[in-house]
Amino acid sequence: MNRRGFTLIELLAVIVIVGLLAVIIVPNFLLTSDKVGESSYNILIKSIKTGAESYYQECEYGNIPCQITNNQIKANIGTLAELGFLSGKQVSSGIKVVDPRDKENDLSSCQIIIDKKVSKVKDNNGIENTKVTYIISKNDDNKTCPSSDDYQNIK
């Protein structure tokens, strides 16, 4: 007898195996995708912090016109990108900084406060040094902007 094709049982077995593989693989792929988005977001927050510190220093040394009041500067994320302290996507209206977890969420208008704290600390040899810390915090009520906790929790 010459067979052409597969029996119904063989086809059902293949469908069941493919279905089981999909049930195992798809949730892992989605979980990995979420982790990648969160990692990218953390990298963006770290970049914002680094850019904000550099922005403060350039303002302090007079290289950029800005106003420092009580060791604080108010700025927005878009300004950091426009001045080259943060990378973003070039659009017709300037540079757009997007949330990697949600590409529709433009962070450019999010306002931040850059607060400079200066303290004296002694090292193990008793030598006094000056320690400068920059604290970045949120300065608006926009729920789509990074929170102050986001900035504080990134090392």
N, C-alpha and C positions, 0 to 999 in steps of 0.2 A: 504494500500500500504506500503510495507516494503522498506525503503530507505537504501542504502549502499553507503556511501561516501558523498562528498560535492558537492554543485552546483557550477557552474562557477562563479556566483556572490559572493558566500561566499569565494571562493579562491581568487578572485580579491580583495575583501575587506581586507583580511588578508595580501595580498602582499602590498597593499597601506599603511596599518597601519605600517607594518614592514619597508617599505621604508621611511615613515615620521619619524619614530623613528631613523632610521639610519642617516637621514639628520640632525636631531637635536643633536644626541649624538656624531657622528664622529668629527665634527669641535671642539666641546668642549674638547674631548679627545686629539686632536692634539694640541690645545692651552695649555692645562694642561701639556702635554709632553714638549712643548717648554719652559714653565715656570720652570719646574723641571730642565731642562738642564741649563738654565740661572742661576738658584739658585745654582746649583752644581758648575758652573763655578765661581761664586762670592765667594763661600766657598773656592775653590781652590786658587783663587787670594789672599784671606785673609791668607790662609795657607802659600803661597809663601812669603808674606810680613812678617809674623811672623817668618818663618824659616830663612829668610834673615837677620832679626834683630838679631836673636840668633846666626847665623853664624858670623856676624860682631863682636858681643860681644866676642865670643869664639876666634876669630882671634886677637882681641884687647888684650885679656888677655893672649895670647900666647899658648892657648890650641890646636890651629890648625895652621899649617904653611900657611901663605898667605901674600900678600903684600897690605898694606894700603898706598895709595898715596893721599895726600890732603884730608884726611878724606873720601876717597872713596875706595871701593873694587869692582872689576869686578869678576863676577862669572857666572855660568850657572845653570839653574834649576836642571839639572841632578846631579851636584855636591852637591847641597843642599839635594837631595834625597839620594845620595850615603853615605853622612855623617850622615844621620838620622834626618835632620832638616825638612824633607818633606816626606810624604809617597808616594809610587808609586807601580807599579807592577813589581815584580821580573821577569826578562827575562835573557836569556843566556849572553847577553852583559852587564848586570848590572841592574839598576832600571829604568823603563820607567814611565814617568809622562805624562798622556794623558789628552787632553781636553775633559771634560765630554759631551760637545755638539757635538763632532766629535771624536769618539774613534780611528780613524785612525791618528789623529793629535798628534804626539809625541812632547811634549814641552821640553823634556830633554835637547836639545841642545840650547834652547833659552837663550841668554845672558842678564844679568841684571847688573845694577850699583846700589850698596848700598851706599848711601851718608848720612853721619852722620852730623847733624846740632846741634850745641850747642849754647844755648842762655841763658841769664840771665833774669829772670822774677821776679816781686814782687807780693806777694800775698796780700790779703785784709788787712793784718796787717803790710804791708810795709817790710816784710822779703824777702830778695832776695834769690831766688832759681835757681838752674841750670836746664834748660829744655833740654832734648835730644830728637831729632826727627830723625827718619830714613826715607829717601825718596828713594823709589825703582823706578827705571825707566828702560825702554827697552834700550838695547845696541847693537842691530843688525837690519838689514833690512829685516829680515824674516817676511813676512806678516802673517804667521800663528801663530806667537808668540803673547802673550799678549802685548797690547800697554802700553805706559807710562800712558795714561789716565785711562786704566783699573786699574792700581795700585793706582793711585791718587784718584779715585772715590769710592774706597772701604774703609769704615770706620772701 
